[in-house]
Amino acid sequence: MKKKLTFFVGLLLGIALVTTTGAAASAVIQATLSNHPVRVNGEYVDIQGYLINGHNHYQLRDLGELLGFDVEWDAKARCVSITTGDAVEKSEVQTDDTRYIPVVGDVITCSDGYRYEIKDVSKWNSSMFASEATAALPSPTCDWSLLPQPDLPAAESRHFTVGGKEYLFMRNLYETRRMQYTLNNAIGNNPQTWVNGKPATMANGQPLVRINLSIPEDAHAYSFWPWRSEQITELFDSCPPGEYSMEAWDVYCDGAFRYTEYYIHVK
C-alpha cells in the first residue's frame, strides 16, 4: 500500500530572529562536516552528514537512496514530495502477464517519466468486466501447443494531457492473454482452421492463422469494451484465415480507472 507524504517547504533551516530594544539581530547558524559513521541494518554506509548546533543532519535524497524512498521537488505545488514503502516498489508497470489489480496510491512511471498516481478504482469491479465473468483466463479446448506462440510485448505505460486532464494508457498483458486464448479456442472450434486434430496449414506449411500480441501504430484496429468473448469469436468465424493482431489497455483519467479497452486488427 503506497503512502505518500507531502512536506510543504516553508523555512528549511530557519533563521532565529531575536528582538532587542526594537532592533532585530539574526542568529548565525554554523554547519561543519560530520565525521560520525552511519550504519543501516548493521552495515556501515557512505553518506555525508553535517553538524548543526550539535546535531547530525543529512540530505533527504541521500537518505532516500539508502532507505528506499523517493524524494522529488514538485515545482507546481512548490513542495518536497516523498514516496515511501510499497509505493516505490509499485512505481513500475507489470513486466509479465500476471494480473495487475490497481490500488489507490499506486504510482505508475510512464514512458515520458511522468509519475501517474492512481486515485480512484471504484469502477474496476463494477464496470470493467460487467458483461462477462473474468475470474480466470480461458482454458484450452484444443491443443494450444500446436498453435503459433507469439511473443508477449514489453510492458508499457503512456501518459497524455488532453483538455487539461491527465490520461494514462497502460498495456494490460493479462487481458491480452485473454484475447489470445479466446482466439486459440476459436481456431480449434472452426473446421476451416482445425483439421484432424491439428491446425490447418497453407500449401507451404505455414498456419492459416497468424497471431500477434501487439498492433502496428499505423493499423486501423477495431476496439471494444467491456470484455465480450463473442467480439473475438464472431469476428474470427466470419473470416477465419488471416493475421490477427490484438492488445488490451487500461485507461485512466485524472487518476481514476475508467475501463479496459480491447483492440483487434485482421489482415
Secondary structure, DSSP 8 states (H G I E B T S, - for coil): -EEEEEEE-S-SS---EEEETTEEEE----EEE----EEETTEEE---EEEETTEEEE-HHHHHHHHT-EEEEETTTTEEEEEEEHHHHTSS--SSSS-----TT-EEE-TTS-EEE--B-THHHHTTTTTS--SS----SS-GGGS---------EEEEEETTEEEEEEE-HHHHHHHHHHHHHHHHH-TTTEETTEE-B-TTS-BSEEEESS--TT---EEE-S--THHHHHHHHHS-SEEEEEEEEEEEETTEEEEEEEEEEE-
